[in-house]
């Protein structure tokens, strides 16, 4: 009597239990994982029945189904591995480059799989065993966590509540807000490339006392290089060595509390009463989607939009909450806007899909200029609101730095691409209106050097403001373009 081929069910449940095991301490409800367990098990049951009816052989149909499941849910792991390899200076950062390689590799491996598995007399027993071994570590980890949880009963506490209860030493040091508006273009770029006049927002900032450098540029053309360099107050030395966060170390030595908020899909679940929305847009579902082959379509058709909306709005709410905490404090907030995906209209409404960009695999969401400007207009409104709140809640005049980490990455001619990617929006609100300490060509590596010298007598060297450009596919093959443009 042949054993029942249950391996397709275990293969399809493996990614669910794997995600659950890795994030078990952050899961606040089992509704979402249970939903996917039931749904995918039911789909596998139907497919197994259909293939068996078609092929008249349950063993072969189950073998093929397991192969399809492995193909479907291995894309995320394959992408993670592929992006660690460099081919010359080329890195596979886009699905457009990774997907064809994945398909070709899987066709080859699938051919070998079929040839080998068909020769095995006990293929069902073999695949059942492999699927059990694969899923067992995740089940053990989940089980151990449940045992420890019921023994210790840990109490969860939100980060900002812990911050509120922390003791701060009273001092005259100003609170420092470092707010990164990802991909926010400089005013002249908005006029030249996007045909948009941002003067109303710029004038609002000036009226509030902000200083806005005329020729501010980023040191690097992408987040992964720009932010580490900014917080290290130095240029990158090696791609293999993560630079230290010297800004954090310096301020902590002066008794500052370091508070960080980044809007990169870091909310465990959307706080929705509607469970359909909660399931579809939970981070668990997003991760499950990202590791599957559907990630290719999800990126093109902006299926991650709703959770991105929530994260961005939560970042502004978080800034409001921490502004009420007594200082001294350094608040670092990285807000993924106006960077794509474009999920806000001018008044915060949900956006519609731009088919002209989504159906063109050679373009990125940056090329949706209308979407970029609409999102920028909405972000301007949110920034105005949070500035008013910060100033109202500050007992002493704070330092507020509004800065982009890089500019937009459009598919345009090379010279314009370089300018657009490196010209960034920057604005400073300084106590006592100390505008004269800044200068029009300042770059992020020198921002905190200037501030620490002036407000803490740090005596740091002011570096030469250098700028480097590189393509997303070859981030570390950067070329110095200092002095090439204003």
C-alpha positions as CSV (number, residue, x, y, z in Angstrom):
1,X,0.0,0.0,0.0
2,X,1.4,3.3,-1.1
3,X,1.7,6.1,1.4
4,X,-0.4,9.3,0.8
5,X,1.7,12.1,-0.8
6,X,1.2,14.8,1.8
7,X,4.5,16.7,0.8
8,X,2.7,19.3,-1.3
9,X,0.8,20.5,1.8
10,X,4.0,20.7,3.9
11,X,5.9,22.5,1.1
12,X,3.2,25.1,0.8
13,X,3.0,25.5,4.6
14,X,6.8,25.8,5.0
15,X,7.0,29.5,4.1
16,X,4.1,30.4,6.4
17,X,5.7,28.6,9.4
18,X,9.1,29.9,8.5
19,X,7.9,33.5,8.6
20,X,6.0,32.8,11.8
21,X,9.0,31.3,13.4
22,X,11.3,34.2,12.5
23,X,8.8,36.8,13.7
24,X,7.0,34.9,16.5
25,X,7.9,37.5,19.2
26,X,6.3,40.3,17.2
27,X,3.1,38.5,16.2
28,X,0.1,40.0,18.0
29,X,-2.5,37.8,16.4
30,X,-2.7,34.4,14.7
31,X,-5.6,35.3,12.5
32,X,-3.5,36.1,9.5
33,X,-1.2,33.0,9.6
34,X,-4.2,30.8,10.1
35,X,-6.0,32.4,7.2
36,X,-3.1,31.6,4.9
37,X,-2.7,28.1,6.3
38,X,-6.4,27.2,5.6
39,X,-6.5,29.0,2.2
40,X,-3.3,27.5,0.8
41,X,-4.0,24.0,2.1
42,X,-7.4,24.2,0.4
43,X,-5.9,25.4,-2.9
44,X,-3.3,22.6,-2.8
45,X,-6.0,20.0,-2.2
46,X,-7.9,21.3,-5.2
47,X,-4.8,21.3,-7.4
48,X,-3.8,17.8,-6.3
49,X,-7.3,16.5,-7.1
50,X,-7.3,18.2,-10.5
51,X,-3.8,17.0,-11.5
52,X,-4.6,13.5,-10.4
53,X,-7.8,13.6,-12.5
54,X,-5.8,14.8,-15.4
55,X,-2.7,12.5,-15.1
56,X,-4.5,9.5,-13.6
57,X,-1.5,9.2,-11.2
58,X,-1.5,10.7,-7.7
59,X,2.2,10.2,-7.2
60,X,3.2,12.0,-10.4
61,X,0.7,14.7,-9.9
62,X,1.9,15.4,-6.3
63,X,5.5,15.4,-7.5
64,X,4.7,18.0,-10.1
65,X,2.6,20.1,-7.6
66,X,5.5,20.1,-5.1
67,X,7.8,21.3,-7.9
68,X,5.4,24.1,-8.8
69,X,5.1,25.1,-5.1
70,X,8.9,25.3,-4.7
71,X,9.1,27.4,-7.9
72,X,6.3,29.7,-6.6
73,X,7.8,30.3,-3.1
74,X,11.6,30.2,-3.8
75,X,11.8,33.5,-5.7
76,X,12.4,35.6,-2.5
77,X,15.3,33.3,-1.3
78,X,16.8,33.2,-4.8
79,X,16.6,37.1,-5.0
80,X,18.3,37.5,-1.6
81,X,21.1,35.2,-2.7
82,X,21.5,36.7,-6.1
83,X,21.7,40.3,-4.8
84,X,24.7,39.2,-2.6
85,X,26.7,38.4,-5.7
86,X,28.4,41.0,-7.9
87,X,29.1,40.4,-11.5
88,X,31.9,42.9,-12.1
89,X,30.2,45.9,-10.5
90,X,26.7,44.9,-11.4
91,X,24.1,44.0,-8.8
92,X,20.7,42.5,-9.5
93,X,18.6,45.1,-7.7
94,X,15.6,45.0,-10.0
95,X,13.1,42.2,-10.6
96,X,13.4,43.0,-14.3
97,X,17.0,41.6,-14.1
98,X,16.4,38.8,-11.6
99,X,13.2,37.2,-13.0
100,X,14.7,35.9,-16.3
101,X,17.7,34.4,-14.5
102,X,15.3,32.7,-12.0
103,X,13.1,31.2,-14.7
104,X,16.0,29.8,-16.7
105,X,17.7,28.3,-13.6
106,X,14.4,26.8,-12.4
107,X,13.7,25.2,-15.8
108,X,17.1,23.6,-15.7
109,X,16.7,22.4,-12.0
110,X,13.1,21.4,-12.7
111,X,14.2,19.2,-15.6
112,X,16.7,17.5,-13.3
113,X,14.1,17.1,-10.6
114,X,11.6,15.4,-12.9
115,X,14.3,13.0,-14.3
116,X,15.6,12.0,-10.9
117,X,12.2,11.8,-9.1
118,X,10.6,9.6,-11.8
119,X,13.4,7.1,-11.4
120,X,12.8,6.8,-7.6
121,X,10.5,3.9,-6.7
122,X,9.7,5.5,-3.4
123,X,9.5,9.1,-4.5
124,X,6.4,9.8,-2.3
125,X,8.2,8.5,0.9
126,X,11.3,10.5,-0.1
127,X,9.5,13.8,-0.6
128,X,7.3,13.3,2.5
129,X,10.5,12.9,4.5
130,X,12.2,15.9,2.9
131,X,9.1,18.1,3.5
132,X,9.0,17.0,7.2
133,X,12.7,17.7,7.8
134,X,12.2,21.1,6.1
135,X,9.3,22.3,8.3
136,X,10.3,20.7,11.6
137,X,12.8,23.4,12.8
138,X,10.2,26.1,12.4
139,X,7.6,24.1,14.3
140,X,10.0,23.5,17.1
141,X,10.9,27.1,17.3
142,X,7.2,28.1,17.4
143,X,6.5,25.5,20.1
144,X,9.4,26.6,22.3
145,X,8.3,30.2,22.1
146,X,4.7,29.2,23.1
147,X,6.1,27.3,26.1
148,X,8.3,30.2,27.2
149,X,5.5,32.7,26.6
150,X,3.1,30.9,28.9
151,X,5.8,30.4,31.6
152,X,7.1,34.0,31.6
153,X,4.0,35.9,30.3
154,X,6.1,38.9,29.1
155,X,4.3,42.2,28.9
156,X,4.7,44.1,25.6
157,X,5.2,47.9,25.7
158,X,5.3,50.4,22.9
159,X,8.7,52.0,22.3
160,X,7.4,55.6,22.8
161,X,5.9,54.6,26.2
162,X,9.3,53.3,27.3
163,X,10.8,56.6,26.1
164,X,8.3,58.7,28.0
165,X,9.2,56.9,31.2
166,X,12.9,57.3,30.7
167,X,14.7,59.8,32.9
168,X,16.3,62.7,31.1
169,X,18.9,65.0,32.6
170,X,17.8,68.6,32.4
171,X,20.1,70.7,30.3
172,X,20.0,73.6,27.9
173,X,21.0,71.5,24.9
174,X,18.4,71.8,22.1
175,X,16.3,68.9,20.9
176,X,17.5,67.8,17.4
177,X,15.1,66.5,14.8
178,X,16.7,64.8,11.8
179,X,13.9,64.2,9.3
180,X,14.8,62.4,6.1
181,X,12.3,63.0,3.3
182,X,13.4,60.2,0.9
183,X,13.9,61.3,-2.7
184,X,12.8,64.9,-2.2
185,X,14.2,66.9,-5.1
186,X,15.7,70.4,-4.9
187,X,13.6,73.4,-5.9
188,X,15.4,73.9,-9.3
189,X,15.0,70.2,-10.2
190,X,11.3,70.4,-9.5
191,X,11.1,73.3,-11.9
192,X,13.3,72.0,-14.7
193,X,12.4,68.3,-14.6
194,X,8.9,68.1,-13.1
195,X,7.6,71.6,-14.2
196,X,6.5,72.2,-10.6
197,X,6.9,75.4,-8.6
198,X,7.6,74.6,-5.0
199,X,8.1,78.2,-3.9
200,X,5.0,78.3,-1.6
201,X,6.4,75.6,0.6
202,X,9.9,77.1,0.5
203,X,8.5,80.5,1.5
204,X,6.6,78.9,4.4
205,X,9.8,77.5,5.7
206,X,11.6,80.8,5.3
207,X,8.9,82.6,7.1
208,X,9.2,80.1,10.0
209,X,12.9,80.9,10.2
210,X,14.4,78.0,8.2
211,X,17.6,78.4,6.2
212,X,17.5,76.7,2.8
213,X,20.8,76.2,1.0
214,X,20.6,77.1,-2.7
215,X,23.0,74.4,-4.0
216,X,22.6,71.5,-1.5
217,X,23.6,68.1,-2.8
218,X,23.8,64.6,-1.5
219,X,27.2,62.9,-1.2
220,X,25.8,59.7,-2.8
221,X,22.9,59.0,-5.1
222,X,21.1,56.3,-3.0
223,X,19.8,55.7,0.5
224,X,22.1,52.8,1.3
225,X,25.2,54.9,0.8
226,X,23.9,58.4,1.7
227,X,22.4,57.8,5.2
228,X,25.3,55.7,6.6
229,X,27.7,58.4,5.3
230,X,25.6,61.2,6.9
231,X,25.4,59.6,10.3
232,X,29.1,58.7,10.2
233,X,29.9,62.3,9.3
234,X,32.4,61.0,6.8
235,X,32.7,59.4,3.4
236,X,32.4,55.7,3.0
237,X,35.7,53.8,3.3
238,X,34.8,50.3,2.2
239,X,31.6,48.6,0.9
240,X,32.3,45.7,3.3
241,X,32.5,47.7,6.5
242,X,29.4,49.4,7.9
243,X,30.4,52.9,9.1
244,X,29.7,53.7,12.8
245,X,26.9,56.0,13.7
246,X,29.1,58.8,15.1
247,X,26.2,61.2,15.4
248,X,24.5,58.8,17.8
249,X,27.6,58.1,19.8
250,X,28.4,61.8,20.1
251,X,25.0,62.9,21.3
252,X,24.6,60.0,23.7
253,X,27.8,61.1,25.4
254,X,26.1,64.4,26.0
255,X,23.1,62.8,27.7
256,X,20.8,62.7,24.7
257,X,18.2,60.1,24.2
258,X,18.5,58.6,20.6
259,X,15.0,58.0,19.2
260,X,14.6,56.4,15.7
261,X,11.6,55.9,13.5
262,X,11.9,54.6,9.9
263,X,8.9,54.1,7.6
264,X,10.1,50.9,5.9
265,X,7.1,48.6,6.4
266,X,7.9,48.1,10.1
267,X,4.4,48.0,11.6
268,X,3.5,44.5,12.7
269,X,-0.1,44.8,11.6
270,X,-2.5,47.5,10.4
271,X,-4.9,48.6,13.1
272,X,-8.0,47.9,11.2
273,X,-11.3,46.6,12.5
274,X,-12.0,45.1,9.1
275,X,-10.3,41.7,9.1
276,X,-10.2,41.4,5.3
277,X,-8.1,44.5,5.1
278,X,-6.0,43.4,8.1
279,X,-5.2,40.1,6.5
280,X,-4.5,41.4,3.0
281,X,-2.3,44.4,4.1
282,X,-0.7,42.9,7.2
283,X,3.1,42.7,7.2
284,X,2.8,38.9,7.4
285,X,1.0,38.9,4.1
286,X,3.4,41.4,2.6
287,X,6.4,39.1,3.5
288,X,4.6,36.1,2.1
289,X,4.0,37.9,-1.1
290,X,7.5,39.1,-1.3
291,X,9.1,35.7,-1.1
292,X,6.8,34.4,-3.8
293,X,7.0,34.8,-7.6
294,X,4.1,37.2,-7.3
295,X,6.5,39.8,-6.0
296,X,7.4,40.5,-9.6
297,X,3.8,41.6,-10.3
298,X,3.3,43.2,-6.9
299,X,6.1,45.6,-7.5
300,X,4.9,46.5,-10.9
301,X,1.3,47.0,-9.8
302,X,1.9,48.7,-6.5
303,X,0.3,46.0,-4.3
304,X,2.4,47.1,-1.3
305,X,0.8,50.6,-1.4
306,X,-1.6,50.3,1.5
307,X,1.0,49.3,4.1
308,X,3.3,52.0,2.8
309,X,0.6,54.6,3.3
310,X,0.1,53.4,6.9
311,X,3.8,53.5,7.6
312,X,4.3,57.0,6.3
313,X,1.3,58.4,8.3
314,X,2.4,56.5,11.4
315,X,5.8,58.2,11.1
316,X,4.3,61.6,11.3
317,X,2.1,60.5,14.2
318,X,5.2,59.2,16.0
319,X,7.0,62.5,15.5
320,X,4.0,64.2,17.2
321,X,4.2,61.9,20.1
322,X,7.9,62.1,20.8
323,X,7.8,65.9,20.5
324,X,6.0,65.9,23.9
325,X,8.9,64.2,25.6
326,X,11.2,66.4,27.6
327,X,14.8,66.7,26.3
328,X,17.5,66.6,25.4
329,X,16.7,64.1,22.6
330,X,17.8,63.3,19.1
331,X,14.9,62.2,16.9
332,X,15.8,60.5,13.6
333,X,12.9,59.9,11.3
334,X,13.3,58.4,7.8
335,X,10.1,58.9,5.9
336,X,9.7,57.0,2.6
337,X,8.2,59.9,0.7
338,X,8.0,61.5,-1.8
339,X,9.9,58.4,-2.9
340,X,7.7,55.8,-4.7
341,X,5.4,53.9,-4.5
342,X,3.1,56.9,-5.0
343,X,0.3,56.2,-2.6
344,X,-1.0,59.7,-1.8
345,X,-2.8,62.2,-4.0
346,X,-2.4,65.9,-3.3
347,X,-4.9,65.7,-0.4
348,X,-3.9,62.3,1.0
349,X,-6.4,60.3,-1.1
350,X,-5.5,56.9,-2.4
351,X,-4.0,56.9,-5.8
352,X,-4.9,55.0,-8.9
353,X,-2.5,52.8,-10.8
354,X,-0.4,54.4,-13.6
355,X,-0.6,51.9,-16.4
356,X,1.8,53.7,-18.6
357,X,4.6,53.0,-16.0
358,X,3.4,49.7,-14.7
359,X,3.2,48.0,-18.1
360,X,6.6,49.4,-19.2
361,X,9.3,47.1,-17.6
362,X,12.0,49.5,-18.7
363,X,10.6,52.3,-16.4
364,X,10.5,52.6,-12.7
365,X,7.8,54.4,-10.6
366,X,10.1,57.4,-10.5
367,X,9.0,58.1,-14.1
368,X,5.5,58.7,-13.0
369,X,6.1,62.5,-12.6
370,X,2.5,63.4,-11.9
371,X,2.4,60.8,-9.1
372,X,5.7,62.1,-7.7
373,X,4.4,65.7,-7.5
374,X,1.1,64.8,-6.1
375,X,2.8,62.8,-3.3
376,X,5.2,65.7,-2.7
377,X,2.4,68.2,-2.3
378,X,0.8,66.0,0.3
379,X,4.1,65.5,2.2
380,X,4.6,69.3,2.2
381,X,1.3,69.6,4.1
382,X,2.3,66.9,6.6
383,X,5.7,68.5,7.1
384,X,4.0,71.9,7.8
385,X,1.8,70.2,10.4
386,X,4.6,68.5,12.2
387,X,6.8,71.6,12.2
388,X,3.9,73.5,13.9
389,X,3.6,70.7,16.5
390,X,7.3,70.4,17.2
391,X,7.7,74.2,17.7
392,X,4.6,74.3,19.9
393,X,5.8,71.4,22.1
394,X,9.4,72.5,22.4
395,X,10.3,74.3,25.7
396,X,13.5,75.5,24.1
397,X,14.2,76.3,20.4
398,X,14.9,73.0,18.7
399,X,17.2,72.1,15.8
400,X,15.2,70.8,12.9
401,X,16.9,69.3,9.8
402,X,14.7,68.5,6.8
403,X,16.8,66.7,4.3
404,X,16.5,64.3,1.3
405,X,19.0,61.4,1.1
406,X,19.0,61.7,-2.7
407,X,17.0,63.0,-5.5
408,X,14.6,61.2,-8.0
409,X,16.0,58.4,-10.2
410,X,14.4,59.0,-13.6
411,X,15.1,57.2,-16.8
412,X,16.4,60.2,-18.6
413,X,19.7,61.1,-20.3
414,X,22.8,60.5,-18.2
415,X,23.8,64.1,-17.5
416,X,20.3,65.0,-16.3
417,X,20.0,61.7,-14.4
418,X,23.2,62.6,-12.4
419,X,21.9,66.1,-11.6
420,X,18.5,65.0,-10.6
421,X,19.7,62.1,-8.4
422,X,22.2,64.3,-6.4
423,X,20.4,67.7,-6.1
424,X,18.5,67.4,-2.8
425,X,16.1,69.5,-0.7
426,X,17.6,70.6,2.6
427,X,16.3,73.0,5.2
428,X,17.6,74.0,8.7
429,X,15.8,75.5,11.7
430,X,18.4,76.6,14.2
431,X,18.1,78.1,17.7
432,X,18.5,81.9,17.8
433,X,18.3,81.9,14.0
434,X,22.0,81.0,13.6
435,X,21.7,80.8,9.9
436,X,25.2,82.1,9.3
437,X,26.8,78.8,10.5
438,X,25.5,77.0,7.4
439,X,26.5,77.6,3.8
440,X,24.8,77.1,0.4
441,X,26.9,74.2,-0.9
442,X,26.8,72.1,2.3
443,X,26.5,68.3,1.9
444,X,25.2,65.8,4.5
445,X,28.7,64.7,5.7
446,X,29.3,68.2,7.1
447,X,25.9,69.0,8.5
448,X,26.5,67.5,12.0
449,X,30.1,68.6,12.0
450,X,29.0,72.2,11.6
451,X,26.2,71.8,14.2
452,X,28.4,70.1,16.8
453,X,31.2,72.7,16.4
454,X,28.8,75.5,16.9
455,X,26.5,74.2,19.7
456,X,28.9,71.8,21.5
457,X,32.4,73.3,20.8
458,X,33.4,70.1,19.2
459,X,36.2,71.5,17.0
460,X,35.6,68.9,14.2
461,X,37.3,69.4,10.8
462,X,34.9,70.5,8.0
463,X,35.5,68.2,5.1
464,X,35.6,69.1,1.4
465,X,32.0,68.7,0.1
466,X,32.4,65.8,-2.4
467,X,29.6,64.2,-4.4
468,X,29.6,60.8,-6.0
469,X,27.2,59.2,-8.5
470,X,26.5,55.5,-9.2
471,X,23.7,53.5,-10.7
472,X,21.4,51.4,-8.6
473,X,22.6,48.3,-10.3
474,X,26.3,49.2,-9.5
475,X,26.0,51.2,-6.2
476,X,29.7,50.9,-5.2
477,X,31.1,51.9,-8.6
478,X,30.6,55.5,-7.9
479,X,32.3,58.3,-9.8
480,X,33.2,61.7,-8.3
481,X,31.2,64.5,-9.9
482,X,32.1,67.3,-7.6
483,X,32.0,70.7,-9.3
484,X,30.3,69.3,-12.4
485,X,27.1,71.2,-11.8
486,X,25.5,73.5,-9.3
